[in-house]
Amino acid sequence: MPTMIQVGTSESLLVAMSVLFIGYFISRKSAFLKNYNIPVPIIGGLIMAAGITVLHFRGISIQFDLPAKDTLMLMFFASVGLAANFKLLAKGGVKVFVFLAIATIYIVIQNSIGVSVATAFGLDPLLGLVAGSITLSGGHGTGAAWAQTFSEDFGIETLELAMAAATFGLVMGGMIGGPVAQKLIKKHQLSSDYDETPGVNHHIENPDVVTYIDVEEDRITAKSTIQTLFILLLCVVLAGYVKDWVDGLGVSFLKVPNFVFALFIGVVITNLCDYGRFYKINKETLDAIGTISLNLFLAMALMSLKLWELLDLALPLLVILIVQTMVLALFCYWVTFRAMGRNYDAAIMSGGHCGFGMGATPTAVMNMGTLVTRYGPSPQAFVVVPIVGAFFIDIANLVVLQTFIAILH
């Protein structure tokens, strides 16, 4: 009879933090993990999951008590919504809207591929969505959130599948972006419009797209932290009330996960604050708390990952992901490049699209940073891709996913 070990609430939180510390330590030691932007919680979480798997086969099961996990998930999605300022979208010009449209079209293609291949293997088509835009355009956080929804609403356990697909996507997104853009640049003999010395770092940051780094700590105060936490928790609480109200309507196609409401409430609040000019959300504080929430949520989700349940789905998952990789590379080469103007900036953006179409926005920025270091600056790419990849693609992804789920179930 297996031995069950129950871990208390405080002890479980300490374990989650330890998972992050393990990830930080190993990430610093591995050039591969840093180059492909593998998230710290994934590194530490997979190591913890491997250890728990060993214990499982030795007849020992571990049960963690993690009551804060759902709140952290909702806080992360609320932070994404609060960052989605529509003035920022307009500031990027027409190219931002074109790129968002192209990326949204590809999400539909991505899910169609996942559902089709999963169905061909005789699997539940929802598993195709997990190996589609849920994890590839959405990333680990979105994958873990939808895994919880699929478990509660459809009785399908997909967390292991989601984490594997998202990790595969990060690596492949980093691998195909450079070659796709490089082939476009060489084939069409493209060059940067900026006369700067080749070989230097031409990475041009968009000042409106904030990513938390240690040097920004002095911009984060106790007051801004309390205010931002209040707004995030307000989104979380309101999301619960809105979900209860919507569920009470009894309309099947309106049955959506609560993190969707948290995200959209964040969008409403940030744009009301912006247009009303009565409060300005501190971007650095928002990004820091959002990052902390995501890291802890992923660490908690991965701590009890049941890797042994992934074995039966290994082959179908691999086939789906290989097909997804090839189709994205072809789409970026033939469609993204042409839609974005068939010029040097379009080639760089195609490389970026490979990054967040299979992985995440940091992977897209990494792809573009490597390319502009070699071929010259592309300021437009570093405005368009991060704005769409960091904020607005998540909203588009949620809308497309809800449509697919409504059709499939």
Backbone hydrogen bonds, N-H to C=O, Kabsch-Sander energy under -0.5 kcal/mol:
donor,donor_aa,acceptor,acceptor_aa,energy
3,T,59,G,-3.2
5,I,61,S,-2.9
6,Q,4,M,-0.6
7,V,5,I,-0.5
7,V,63,Q,-3.2
12,S,8,G,-2.5
13,L,9,T,-1.9
14,L,10,S,-2.0
15,V,11,E,-2.1
16,A,12,S,-2.2
17,M,13,L,-2.1
18,S,14,L,-2.2
19,V,15,V,-2.2
20,L,16,A,-1.4
21,F,17,M,-2.2
22,I,18,S,-2.5
23,G,19,V,-2.0
24,Y,20,L,-2.8
25,F,21,F,-2.3
26,I,22,I,-2.4
27,S,23,G,-2.6
28,R,24,Y,-1.9
29,K,25,F,-0.9
30,S,26,I,-1.0
30,S,27,S,-0.6
31,A,29,K,-0.6
34,K,30,S,-1.6
35,N,31,A,-2.9
36,Y,32,F,-1.8
37,N,34,K,-1.3
38,I,33,L,-2.0
42,I,39,P,-0.6
43,I,39,P,-1.7
44,G,40,V,-2.3
45,G,41,P,-2.4
46,L,42,I,-2.4
47,I,43,I,-1.6
48,M,44,G,-2.4
49,A,45,G,-2.8
50,A,46,L,-2.3
51,G,47,I,-2.0
52,I,48,M,-2.3
53,T,49,A,-2.2
54,V,50,A,-2.0
55,L,51,G,-2.0
56,H,52,I,-2.3
57,F,53,T,-2.0
58,R,54,V,-0.7
58,R,55,L,-0.6
59,G,56,H,-1.7
60,I,55,L,-2.9
61,S,3,T,-3.4
63,Q,5,I,-3.0
64,F,62,I,-0.5
65,D,7,V,-0.8
66,L,64,F,-0.7
69,K,66,L,-1.4
72,L,68,A,-2.4
73,M,69,K,-2.1
74,L,70,D,-2.4
75,M,71,T,-2.4
76,F,72,L,-2.1
77,F,73,M,-2.0
78,A,74,L,-2.3
79,S,75,M,-2.0
80,V,76,F,-1.6
81,G,77,F,-2.1
82,L,78,A,-2.6
83,A,79,S,-1.1
84,A,80,V,-0.5
84,A,81,G,-1.2
85,N,83,A,-1.9
86,F,84,A,-0.6
88,L,85,N,-0.8
89,L,85,N,-1.3
90,A,86,F,-2.1
91,K,87,K,-2.0
92,G,88,L,-1.0
92,G,89,L,-0.6
93,G,90,A,-1.8
96,V,93,G,-1.0
97,F,93,G,-0.9
98,V,94,V,-2.3
99,F,95,K,-2.9
100,L,96,V,-2.4
101,A,97,F,-2.1
102,I,98,V,-2.4
103,A,99,F,-2.7
104,T,100,L,-2.1
105,I,101,A,-2.4
106,Y,102,I,-2.0
107,I,103,A,-1.5
108,V,104,T,-1.6
109,I,105,I,-1.8
110,Q,106,Y,-3.3
111,N,107,I,-2.3
112,S,108,V,-2.1
113,I,109,I,-2.4
114,G,110,Q,-2.2
115,V,111,N,-2.7
116,S,112,S,-2.3
117,V,113,I,-2.6
118,A,114,G,-2.3
119,T,115,V,-2.4
120,A,116,S,-2.1
121,F,117,V,-1.5
122,G,119,T,-1.7
123,L,118,A,-2.8
127,L,124,D,-2.0
128,G,124,D,-0.6
128,G,125,P,-0.9
129,L,125,P,-1.0
130,V,126,L,-1.4
131,A,127,L,-1.6
132,G,129,L,-1.4
134,I,129,L,-1.6
135,T,130,V,-0.6
135,T,132,G,-0.6
136,L,132,G,-2.5
138,G,133,S,-1.4
139,G,135,T,-1.3
142,T,138,G,-0.5
143,G,139,G,-2.2
144,A,140,H,-2.7
145,A,141,G,-2.1
146,W,142,T,-2.6
147,A,143,G,-1.9
148,Q,144,A,-1.6
149,T,145,A,-1.7
150,F,146,W,-3.1
151,S,147,A,-1.9
152,E,148,Q,-2.1
153,D,149,T,-3.0
154,F,150,F,-1.7
155,G,150,F,-0.6
155,G,151,S,-0.6
156,I,150,F,-1.7
157,E,155,G,-0.5
158,T,156,I,-0.7
162,A,158,T,-3.0
163,M,159,L,-2.5
164,A,160,E,-2.1
165,A,161,L,-2.5
166,A,162,A,-2.5
167,T,163,M,-2.0
168,F,164,A,-2.4
169,G,165,A,-2.5
170,L,166,A,-2.0
171,V,167,T,-1.8
172,M,168,F,-2.6
173,G,169,G,-2.9
174,G,170,L,-1.5
175,M,171,V,-1.3
176,I,172,M,-2.4
177,G,173,G,-1.1
178,G,174,G,-0.5
180,V,176,I,-2.0
181,A,177,G,-2.1
182,Q,178,G,-2.8
183,K,179,P,-2.3
184,L,180,V,-1.7
185,I,181,A,-2.5
186,K,182,Q,-2.4
187,K,183,K,-2.7
188,H,184,L,-2.2
190,L,185,I,-2.3
192,S,375,Y,-0.8
195,D,193,D,-0.5
196,E,194,Y,-1.6
199,G,373,T,-1.1
200,V,197,T,-1.2
202,H,200,V,-0.8
205,E,203,H,-0.7
209,V,206,N,-1.7
210,V,208,D,-0.8
216,E,213,I,-2.0
217,E,214,D,-1.9
219,R,216,E,-1.9
220,I,217,E,-1.7
221,T,219,R,-0.6
225,T,221,T,-2.1
226,I,222,A,-2.3
227,Q,223,K,-2.5
228,T,224,S,-2.4
229,L,225,T,-2.5
230,F,226,I,-2.3
231,I,227,Q,-2.1
232,L,228,T,-2.6
233,L,229,L,-2.7
234,L,230,F,-2.1
235,C,231,I,-2.1
236,V,232,L,-2.0
237,V,233,L,-2.8
238,L,234,L,-2.8
239,A,235,C,-2.2
240,G,236,V,-1.5
241,Y,237,V,-1.8
242,V,238,L,-2.9
243,K,239,A,-2.6
244,D,240,G,-2.2
245,W,241,Y,-2.1
246,V,242,V,-2.8
247,D,243,K,-3.0
248,G,244,D,-1.6
249,L,245,W,-0.6
249,L,246,V,-1.3
250,G,247,D,-1.2
251,V,246,V,-0.6
252,S,250,G,-0.6
254,L,251,V,-1.3
255,K,252,S,-1.7
256,V,254,L,-1.3
260,V,257,P,-1.0
261,F,257,P,-0.8
262,A,258,N,-1.9
263,L,259,F,-2.0
264,F,260,V,-2.3
265,I,261,F,-2.6
266,G,262,A,-1.7
267,V,263,L,-2.0
268,V,264,F,-2.2
269,I,265,I,-2.6
270,T,266,G,-2.5
271,N,267,V,-1.8
272,L,268,V,-2.2
273,C,269,I,-2.5
274,D,270,T,-1.8
275,Y,271,N,-2.6
276,G,272,L,-2.5
277,R,273,C,-1.3
278,F,273,C,-0.7
279,Y,273,C,-0.8
281,I,279,Y,-0.5
283,K,281,I,-0.7
286,L,282,N,-2.4
287,D,283,K,-2.6
288,A,284,E,-2.3
289,I,285,T,-2.6
290,G,286,L,-2.5
291,T,287,D,-2.4
292,I,288,A,-2.4
293,S,289,I,-2.7
294,L,290,G,-2.4
295,N,291,T,-2.6
296,L,292,I,-2.6
297,F,293,S,-2.4
298,L,294,L,-2.8
299,A,295,N,-2.4
300,M,296,L,-2.6
301,A,297,F,-2.4
302,L,298,L,-2.4
303,M,299,A,-1.4
304,S,300,M,-0.6
305,L,302,L,-1.8
307,L,305,L,-1.2
309,E,306,K,-1.8
310,L,307,L,-1.9
311,L,308,W,-0.7
313,L,310,L,-1.0
314,A,311,L,-1.2
317,L,313,L,-2.4
318,L,314,A,-2.2
319,V,315,L,-2.4
320,I,316,P,-2.5
321,L,317,L,-2.4
322,I,318,L,-2.2
323,V,319,V,-2.3
324,Q,320,I,-2.6
325,T,321,L,-2.2
326,M,322,I,-2.2
327,V,323,V,-2.5
328,L,324,Q,-2.3
329,A,325,T,-2.1
330,L,326,M,-2.1
331,F,327,V,-2.7
332,C,328,L,-2.8
333,Y,329,A,-1.9
334,W,330,L,-2.7
335,V,331,F,-2.8
336,T,331,F,-1.8
337,F,332,C,-1.6
339,A,335,V,-3.0
340,M,336,T,-2.0
341,G,338,R,-1.2
342,R,337,F,-2.5
347,A,343,N,-1.9
348,I,344,Y,-2.2
349,M,345,D,-2.5
350,S,346,A,-1.8
351,G,347,A,-1.7
352,G,348,I,-1.9
353,H,349,M,-2.6
354,C,350,S,-1.8
355,G,351,G,-1.2
356,F,352,G,-2.0
357,G,353,H,-2.2
358,M,354,C,-1.1
359,G,355,G,-1.7
360,A,355,G,-0.7
363,T,360,A,-0.5
364,A,360,A,-1.8
365,V,361,T,-2.7
366,M,362,P,-2.4
367,N,363,T,-2.4
368,M,364,A,-2.4
369,G,365,V,-2.9
370,T,366,M,-2.2
371,L,367,N,-1.9
372,V,368,M,-2.7
373,T,369,G,-1.5
374,R,370,T,-1.0
375,Y,371,L,-3.0
376,G,372,V,-1.8
381,A,378,S,-0.5
382,F,378,S,-1.5
383,V,379,P,-0.5
383,V,380,Q,-1.1
384,V,380,Q,-2.8
385,V,381,A,-1.8
387,I,383,V,-1.3
388,V,384,V,-2.2
389,G,385,V,-3.3
390,A,386,P,-2.6
391,F,387,I,-1.3
392,F,387,I,-1.2
393,I,388,V,-2.4
394,D,391,F,-0.8
395,I,391,F,-0.8
396,A,392,F,-2.0
397,N,393,I,-2.6
398,L,394,D,-2.0
399,V,395,I,-1.8
400,V,396,A,-2.4
401,L,397,N,-2.7
402,Q,398,L,-2.3
403,T,399,V,-1.7
404,F,400,V,-2.3
405,I,401,L,-2.8
406,A,402,Q,-2.2
407,I,403,T,-1.7
408,L,404,F,-2.7
409,H,405,I,-2.5
